[in-house]
Amino acid sequence: MAMRSTYCGLVTEALLGQTVTLCGWVNRRRDHGGVIFVDLRDREGYVQVVCDPDRADMFKLAEGLRNEFCIQIKGLVRARPEGTVNDNLKSGKIEILCHELVVLNASVTPPFQLDDDNLSETTRLTHRVLDLRRPYMQNNLMLRYKVSMEVRKFLDENGFIDIETPMLTKSTPEGARDYLVPSRVHDGHFFALPQSPQLFKQLLMVAGYDRYYQIVKCFRDEDLRADRQPEFTQIDIETSFLDEQEIRDIFQDMIKRVFKNTINVDLGEFPVMTYADAMHIYGSDKPDLRVKLQFTEVTDVMTDVDFKVFSGAANMKGGRVVALCIPGAARESGGMSRGEIDGYTEFVKIYGAKGLAYIKVNELAKGRDGLQSPIVKNIHDAAITEVLKRTGAKDGDLIFFGADKAKIVNDAIGALRLKIGHSEFGKNNGLFENAWRPMWVVDFPMFEYDDEAQRYTATHHPFTAPKDGHEDWMVSAPEKCISKGYDMVLNGWEMGGGSVRIHRADVQQKVFDALKITPEEAQIKFGFLLDALQYGAPPHGGLAFGLDRIVTLMTGAESIRDVIAFPKTQRAQCLLTDAPSLVDEKQLKELHIRLRNPVEAPKAA
């Protein structure tokens, strides 16, 4: 006989008068004047169990129940008494009169209450098994499962097949650091865990599988942030014989369906913006369109002003001066305080800015006399007039300025835009719209210049195809080269990105030349791909979505750790299993490894 007839959270008034058998955990036990109420919990939710003293043996067991005991009950489904209905629960209109009770397993006192929302991350991750019992985490992981299933259903309907690619592969350190795995049977040789299945999915296209996908673990040994983990999950997709627009159309449809079918959200239209425009208007390649503030370009206006911070940046190679107009921030009542402005000045310094110049617009009609700022006296009338005109500033507005190398301006003022938009001031003054705002960012540059290494690096990866006609610029003018790369962005997060790939060996070689990867080096690192491209490789492209990020956005969680069952900390540690950990000398010897800095290792058993 089955141990249960249904889940606790699925018992509803449809089962009134029936006898059910349930298994779950005691969420709470309440003693009400001789009657014991037990809130029983499983993955589907809660149900209220009533234990009457009429059944002495059962009641005696009920008296001994404590939180997190694992129990089985058998009882009659009946309507709750009038006035005790709980509309927040699926089972809120019924209760179960307990006839039989079995304690399947007792529990020690938990280290925290499961309904405590103020737990430290250390506590949660150390006791992750208990943390995962909490409805918040259960809902998150159930949603993750539903997202995965919707993705699979969509891709299956559209002819994509799931093919596994290797977890032990060749180290190709272009991008983040690889996680290396020593080989026992090949002395001194190492595998790498895949940063993505990129090369293999391209090989599958060459092999003629036409449409591939995989929901797959990827590994990157990089500095961690809220939206990063050393291991994370990609929805990895590739297709042949489609152009850039066709690829984007398919996966826009996929994401729209996933959001609609899992959380009933219609994402609506996806505006398309070039990378150049996104950087120009928002200072970011993943703009949060919920924030209504935009940059105003004033570089050309500031070339001859006396204020050296502005004129220096305006005349500098790769320099930029922008204005960010904050409506209503200079009002006497309801505007920003001097303390807030000072706080923002300190904030932009995190991003390399030396400070934050501003102008308060008190009375526009008075011209410069109606402006309040220490910098106004060093800016001529023509520049002031043009700044006010371009920003559309009105009485009571505050204009912030960024002036430096373009990257610093973009990073600092871009971050300031978000900070103000998401602040209480921003929300109270209509600068933030609480909505779902997806978009595509397209036409990324092929290359970025690394000042430190004195060479170009690939913006996406070295296998991204250039726009038609840009092939010859890859060596002569790499900075002009635009790629067939695209990112899907939602509310300031990059959800996924990809590109049309290079399918000809001669074009691939030009990219390696631009990246200063010699033919010999290319052969060692990517020879297997270059060889494959010679065998009639089809035009192909694809993208990868971050599953963890998608679910994080859906749940509104602060970190992707809240949608991963067993995540690592920001220091890339697992507090539950205490990994990474030392290994004994015998294991190291088998792997032909001697530690450079000897540490006390556990003795072999």
C-alpha positions in Angstrom: 0.0 0.0 0.0 1.2 3.5 -0.8 2.5 5.6 2.1 0.3 8.5 1.0 -2.7 9.1 -1.1 -1.8 12.7 -2.1 0.4 15.7 -1.2 -0.5 17.9 1.8 -0.7 21.1 -0.2 -3.0 19.5 -2.7 -5.8 18.6 -0.3 -8.8 20.8 -1.1 -12.6 20.9 -0.6 -12.8 18.6 -3.6 -11.9 15.8 -1.2 -14.5 16.6 1.5 -15.7 13.5 3.3 -12.9 11.4 2.1 -10.2 9.7 4.1 -6.6 10.6 3.0 -3.1 9.4 4.0 -0.4 12.1 4.1 3.3 12.3 4.8 5.3 15.4 5.6 7.1 17.5 8.2 5.6 19.3 11.2 5.8 22.9 10.5 4.2 23.9 13.7 2.2 22.3 16.6 -0.4 24.2 18.5 -2.1 23.1 21.6 -5.6 24.7 21.9 -7.4 23.7 25.1 -7.0 20.0 24.8 -7.1 19.9 21.0 -3.8 19.8 19.1 -3.4 21.4 15.7 -0.5 20.4 13.5 0.5 22.3 10.4 1.8 19.6 8.1 4.1 20.6 5.2 5.5 19.0 2.1 6.8 20.4 -1.2 3.3 21.3 -2.4 2.3 23.4 0.7 0.5 23.1 4.0 -2.5 21.4 5.5 -4.0 21.7 9.0 -4.4 18.5 10.9 -6.7 18.3 14.0 -5.8 15.8 16.7 -8.7 15.2 19.2 -8.1 13.6 22.6 -10.8 11.0 21.8 -8.2 8.8 20.2 -5.8 8.4 23.2 -2.9 6.6 21.5 -2.8 9.0 18.6 -3.2 12.0 20.8 -0.3 10.9 23.1 1.9 10.8 20.0 0.7 14.2 18.9 1.7 15.7 22.2 5.3 14.6 21.6 5.5 16.2 18.1 8.0 18.9 17.5 9.0 21.1 14.5 10.5 19.1 11.6 9.4 15.7 12.8 8.7 13.6 9.7 5.2 12.0 10.2 2.5 10.1 8.5 -1.2 10.7 9.2 -4.5 9.2 8.1 -7.7 11.1 8.6 -11.0 12.6 7.4 -11.1 15.7 5.2 -13.7 18.1 6.6 -14.7 21.8 6.2 -13.0 24.2 8.6 -15.4 25.9 11.1 -16.9 29.2 10.0 -14.5 32.1 10.5 -11.3 30.0 10.4 -10.9 29.7 6.6 -7.3 30.7 5.4 -7.6 32.2 1.9 -3.8 32.2 1.5 -3.6 28.4 1.4 -4.8 26.0 -1.4 -6.0 23.8 1.5 -7.3 26.8 3.5 -11.0 25.8 3.4 -10.5 22.3 4.9 -8.8 20.5 7.7 -8.0 16.9 8.4 -9.4 15.1 11.5 -6.6 12.8 12.4 -7.4 9.1 12.9 -3.9 7.6 12.9 -0.5 9.1 13.4 2.9 7.5 12.8 6.2 9.3 13.6 8.5 8.2 10.7 11.5 10.1 12.1 12.0 12.5 14.9 14.1 15.6 14.5 16.6 17.4 16.7 15.9 21.0 17.4 16.6 22.9 14.1 19.4 25.6 14.3 16.8 28.2 13.1 13.1 28.7 12.6 12.1 28.0 9.1 9.8 31.1 9.0 12.7 33.4 10.0 13.4 35.7 7.1 16.5 37.4 8.7 19.0 34.6 8.4 22.6 35.2 7.5 23.8 33.6 4.3 26.4 31.7 6.2 23.7 30.1 8.4 21.5 29.3 5.3 24.3 27.8 3.3 25.8 25.8 6.2 22.4 24.3 6.9 21.3 24.3 3.3 19.2 21.1 3.7 16.9 22.9 6.2 17.0 26.1 4.2 15.8 24.2 1.2 12.7 23.1 3.2 11.5 26.7 3.5 8.6 27.5 1.2 10.6 30.5 -0.3 13.3 28.1 -1.6 10.9 25.4 -2.6 8.9 27.8 -4.7 12.2 29.0 -6.3 13.4 25.6 -7.2 10.0 24.4 -8.4 9.9 27.5 -10.7 13.4 26.7 -11.9 12.1 23.2 -12.9 9.1 24.6 -14.7 11.3 27.1 -16.6 13.6 24.2 -17.7 10.6 22.1 -18.8 9.0 25.0 -20.8 12.4 25.6 -22.5 12.6 21.9 -23.4 9.1 21.7 -24.7 9.6 24.8 -26.9 12.9 23.6 -28.3 11.6 20.1 -28.9 8.6 21.5 -30.9 11.1 23.6 -33.0 13.3 20.7 -34.0 16.1 21.1 -31.5 17.7 17.9 -30.1 19.5 17.6 -26.8 23.1 16.4 -27.2 25.5 16.0 -24.3 29.0 17.5 -24.7 32.1 16.6 -22.7 32.7 17.8 -19.1 36.4 17.0 -19.4 37.9 18.9 -22.3 40.9 20.8 -23.5 42.0 24.0 -21.7 41.4 27.0 -24.0 42.1 30.0 -21.7 40.4 32.8 -23.8 38.2 34.6 -21.3 37.8 33.5 -17.7 40.2 31.2 -16.0 39.7 27.5 -16.5 39.1 25.0 -13.7 41.8 22.4 -14.4 41.5 18.7 -13.7 44.8 16.7 -13.5 45.0 13.4 -15.4 46.2 10.3 -13.5 47.1 8.3 -16.6 48.8 11.2 -18.5 51.5 12.5 -16.3 51.6 16.3 -16.2 48.6 16.7 -18.5 45.3 18.4 -17.5 41.7 18.5 -18.6 39.6 21.6 -18.2 36.0 21.9 -17.1 34.1 23.7 -19.9 33.5 27.4 -19.6 30.8 26.7 -22.2 30.1 24.1 -24.8 30.8 26.7 -27.5 33.4 24.7 -29.6 31.5 21.4 -29.3 28.2 22.9 -30.4 29.9 24.4 -33.4 31.4 21.0 -34.2 27.9 19.5 -34.0 26.7 22.0 -36.6 29.6 21.0 -38.9 28.6 17.4 -38.2 25.1 18.1 -39.6 22.8 17.9 -36.5 21.3 21.2 -37.6 19.6 22.2 -34.3 21.2 21.4 -30.9 20.5 22.4 -27.3 21.6 21.5 -23.9 20.8 22.7 -20.3 24.3 22.3 -19.1 26.7 23.1 -16.3 29.5 25.6 -17.1 32.6 26.4 -14.9 34.5 29.6 -14.7 37.2 30.4 -12.1 36.5 34.1 -11.9 35.9 36.8 -9.4 32.4 36.4 -8.0 29.5 38.8 -7.7 25.8 38.5 -6.9 25.0 37.2 -10.4 28.0 34.9 -10.8 28.9 31.4 -9.5 32.0 29.2 -10.2 29.5 26.7 -11.7 26.3 27.9 -13.3 23.7 26.6 -15.7 23.4 27.6 -19.4 20.6 26.9 -21.8 23.0 26.4 -24.7 21.5 26.5 -28.2 22.9 26.4 -31.8 21.3 26.2 -35.2 22.4 26.1 -38.9 21.2 27.9 -42.0 19.5 30.9 -40.2 20.6 34.5 -40.2 21.0 36.8 -37.2 17.4 38.1 -37.4 15.9 34.6 -37.7 17.9 33.4 -34.7 16.8 36.3 -32.6 13.1 35.8 -33.6 13.1 32.2 -32.5 14.5 32.8 -29.1 12.5 35.9 -28.4 9.5 33.7 -29.0 10.9 31.1 -26.6 11.6 33.5 -23.8 8.1 35.1 -24.2 6.5 31.7 -24.0 8.5 30.7 -20.9 7.6 33.8 -19.0 3.9 33.5 -20.0 3.6 29.8 -19.1 5.5 30.0 -15.8 4.7 33.3 -14.2 1.9 34.6 -16.5 3.9 37.6 -17.6 3.6 39.0 -21.2 7.0 40.5 -22.0 5.5 42.3 -25.0 7.7 43.9 -27.6 11.5 43.7 -27.5 13.0 47.0 -28.8 16.4 46.6 -30.6 19.3 49.0 -29.9 22.8 49.0 -31.2 25.7 48.6 -28.8 26.9 52.1 -29.8 23.5 53.7 -29.0 23.2 51.8 -25.7 26.6 53.1 -24.6 25.8 56.6 -25.9 22.4 56.9 -24.1 22.9 54.7 -21.0 26.6 54.1 -20.6 25.8 50.4 -20.5 25.5 47.4 -22.9 22.7 46.0 -20.7 20.5 49.1 -20.0 17.8 48.9 -17.4 14.9 50.5 -19.3 12.8 50.8 -16.2 14.9 53.8 -15.2 13.8 56.8 -17.4 17.0 58.8 -17.1 19.3 59.2 -20.1 22.7 60.7 -20.8 23.0 63.9 -22.7 26.2 64.2 -24.8 28.0 67.5 -24.2 31.6 66.6 -25.2 31.6 69.0 -28.2 30.3 71.9 -26.1 33.1 71.7 -23.5 36.2 71.8 -25.6 37.0 75.5 -24.9 35.5 76.1 -21.4 37.8 77.3 -18.6 36.8 74.4 -16.3 39.8 72.1 -17.0 38.0 68.9 -15.9 35.5 69.3 -18.7 37.8 70.8 -21.4 40.6 68.3 -20.6 38.2 65.3 -21.0 36.6 66.9 -24.1 40.0 67.2 -25.9 41.4 63.9 -24.7 41.6 61.0 -27.1 38.8 58.7 -26.1 37.4 61.3 -23.7 33.8 62.0 -23.0 31.6 64.6 -21.2 28.0 63.8 -20.4 25.2 65.4 -18.5 22.5 63.5 -16.5 19.5 65.7 -15.8 17.5 64.7 -12.7 14.0 66.2 -12.8 13.0 67.8 -9.5 16.2 67.0 -7.6 17.0 70.7 -6.9 13.6 71.6 -5.5 13.6 73.1 -2.1 11.1 70.6 -0.8 11.2 67.0 -2.0 14.5 67.4 -3.8 17.8 65.8 -3.0 19.6 66.9 0.1 23.2 68.1 0.1 24.1 64.9 2.0 22.6 62.8 -0.8 24.6 64.7 -3.5 27.8 64.2 -1.4 26.9 60.5 -1.1 26.6 60.2 -4.9 29.9 62.0 -5.3 31.5 59.3 -3.2 29.6 56.6 -5.0 30.9 57.4 -8.5 34.5 57.3 -7.2 34.1 53.5 -6.9 34.0 53.5 -10.7 37.1 55.5 -11.2 35.5 59.0 -11.4 37.5 61.7 -9.6 34.3 63.6 -8.5 30.8 64.6 -9.5 30.2 68.1 -10.8 26.6 69.4 -10.8 24.4 72.5 -11.6 21.2 73.2 -9.7 18.6 74.9 -12.0 16.8 77.3 -9.6 15.3 79.7 -12.1 15.8 79.0 -15.8 14.5 82.5 -16.9 17.4 84.2 -15.2 20.1 82.4 -17.3 23.3 81.8 -15.4 22.1 83.9 -12.5 19.4 81.3 -11.9 21.9 78.5 -11.7 23.7 77.4 -8.5 27.0 75.6 -8.8 30.7 76.2 -8.0 31.6 75.4 -11.7 29.2 77.8 -13.5 31.7 80.7 -13.3 34.2 78.7 -15.4 31.7 77.8 -18.1 30.9 80.3 -20.8 27.4 81.4 -21.7 27.3 79.5 -25.0 28.1 76.2 -23.3 25.6 76.8 -20.5 22.9 77.7 -23.0 23.6 74.5 -25.0 23.7 72.3 -21.9 20.3 73.6 -20.7 18.8 73.2 -24.2 20.1 69.7 -24.8 19.1 68.4 -21.3 15.7 70.1 -21.5 16.2 71.2 -17.9 13.4 73.0 -16.0 13.2 74.9 -12.8 14.0 72.6 -9.9 16.1 70.2 -11.9 19.6 69.0 -11.0 22.2 68.3 -13.7 25.1 65.9 -12.9 28.2 65.7 -15.1 30.7 63.0 -15.9 34.0 64.0 -17.6 36.9 61.6 -18.1 37.9 58.7 -20.4 34.7 57.3 -22.0 34.9 54.0 -20.1 35.1 55.8 -16.7 32.2 58.1 -17.6 30.1 55.3 -18.9 30.7 53.1 -15.9 30.3 55.9 -13.3 27.4 57.8 -14.7 25.8 54.6 -15.9 25.9 53.3 -12.3 24.7 56.7 -11.0 21.7 56.6 -13.3 20.7 53.3 -11.9 21.4 54.3 -8.3 19.2 57.4 -8.6 16.5 55.6 -10.6 16.1 52.8 -8.0 16.3 55.2 -5.0 13.3 56.3 -3.0 13.7 59.7 -4.7 13.6 58.1 -8.1 10.6 56.0 -7.4 8.7 58.8 -5.7 9.4 61.1 -8.7 8.4 58.9 -11.6 12.0 58.1 -12.6 11.4 54.4 -12.3 8.7 52.2 -13.9 8.1 48.9 -12.1 7.6 46.7 -15.2 9.3 44.0 -17.4 11.4 45.8 -19.9 13.2 43.4 -22.3 15.4 44.5 -25.2 18.0 43.3 -27.7 21.4 44.9 -27.9 23.0 44.2 -31.3 26.0 45.1 -33.4 28.7 44.7 -30.8 32.2 45.6 -31.6 34.3 42.6 -32.6 37.2 43.6 -30.4 38.0 45.5 -27.3 41.5 46.9 -26.6 43.3 45.7 -23.5 45.6 48.6 -22.4 47.4 46.3 -20.0 48.2 43.5 -22.5 48.6 46.0 -25.4 46.4 43.9 -27.6 42.9 43.4 -28.8 40.6 40.8 -27.2 37.4 39.3 -28.5 34.3 41.2 -27.1 32.2 38.0 -27.1 34.6 35.2 -28.1 37.0 34.6 -31.0 34.4 32.6 -33.0 31.9 35.5 -33.5 31.4 36.4 -37.2 32.0 40.0 -38.4 29.3 41.9 -40.3 29.4 41.3 -44.0 32.2 43.5 -45.5 34.0 44.0 -42.2 36.4 41.0 -42.7 39.2 43.1 -44.2 39.1 45.6 -41.3 40.0 42.9 -38.8 43.7 43.4 -39.2 43.9 46.9 -40.7 41.3 48.6 -38.4 40.0 46.2 -35.7 38.3 49.1 -33.8 35.9 49.6 -36.7 34.9 45.9 -36.9 31.3 45.2 -35.9 30.2 41.7 -35.1 27.0 39.7 -35.7 26.7 39.5 -31.9 23.5 40.1 -29.9 22.5 40.1 -26.2 19.0 39.7 -24.8 18.6 42.1 -21.8 15.9 42.3 -19.2 15.7 44.9 -16.5 19.4 45.6 -16.7 20.5 42.0 -16.6 22.0 40.2 -19.6 19.8 37.1 -19.8 21.5 35.6 -22.8 23.8 36.4 -25.6 25.2 34.9 -28.7 26.2 35.5 -32.3 26.3 34.2 -35.8 29.6 32.1 -35.9 32.5 32.1 -38.3 32.1 29.1 -40.6 35.1 29.6 -42.9 38.6 28.8 -41.8 40.1 31.8 -43.7 37.9 34.3 -41.8 38.6 32.5 -38.5 42.3 32.9 -39.2 41.9 36.7 -39.7 40.3 36.9 -36.2 43.2 35.1 -34.7 45.6 37.5 -36.5 43.7 40.5 -35.1 43.9 38.9 -31.6 47.7 38.3 -32.1 47.1 34.5 -31.9 49.8 32.9 -34.1 48.9 30.1 -36.5 50.9 27.7 -34.4 49.2 28.9 -31.2 45.8 28.7 -32.9 46.6 25.1 -34.1 47.5 24.1 -30.6 44.4 25.7 -28.9 41.7 25.4 -31.6 43.2 23.1 -34.3 40.3 20.6 -34.0 37.8 23.4 -34.8 39.9 24.9 -37.7 40.3 21.4 -39.2 36.5 20.8 -38.9 35.7 24.2 -40.6 37.4 22.9 -43.8 34.8 20.1 -44.3 31.9 22.1 -45.7 30.9 23.8 -42.4 27.4 25.3 -42.7 26.6 28.9 -41.8 25.5 28.7 -38.1 24.8 30.6 -35.0 23.1 30.5 -31.6 23.1 31.8 -28.1 23.2 30.8 -24.5 20.8 31.9 -21.8 21.7 31.9 -18.1 19.1 29.7 -16.5 20.0 30.9 -13.0 19.7 34.5 -14.1 16.3 34.0 -15.7 14.9 32.4 -12.6 16.4 35.0 -10.3 14.7 37.7 -12.4 11.4 35.9 -12.2 11.5 35.4 -8.4 12.9 38.9 -7.6 15.7 37.2 -5.6 18.7 39.4 -4.7 21.2 36.7 -5.7 21.3 33.7 -8.1 22.3 31.7 -5.0 18.6 31.8 -4.0 17.6 29.8 -7.1 20.4 27.2 -7.0 20.0 24.2 -4.7 23.6 24.0 -3.5 25.5 27.1 -4.4 29.0 28.3 -3.5 29.7 31.5 -1.5 31.3 34.6 -2.9 34.6 33.0 -2.0 33.7 29.9 -4.2 33.2 27.6 -1.1 30.5 25.1 -0.4 29.7 25.6 3.3 27.5 22.5 3.4 30.2 20.0 2.3 33.2 22.1 3.3 34.6 22.1 -0.3 37.2 22.7 -1.6 39.2 20.7 0.9 42.6 19.2 1.4 43.4 15.8 -0.1 45.9 13.3 1.1 49.4 12.7 -0.2 48.5 9.4 -1.8 45.9 11.1 -4.0 48.3 13.8 -5.0 51.0 11.2 -5.8 48.7 9.3 -8.1 48.0 12.6 -10.0 51.8 13.4 -10.2 51.2 16.6 -8.2 53.5 18.0 -5.6 52.2 21.1 -3.8 54.5 24.2 -4.2 53.4 25.4 -0.7 53.2 22.3 1.4 50.2 22.3 3.7 49.2 19.9 6.4 47.1 17.3 4.5 44.9 14.7 6.0 46.7 11.3 6.4 45.6 8.5 4.1 43.2 6.1 5.6 
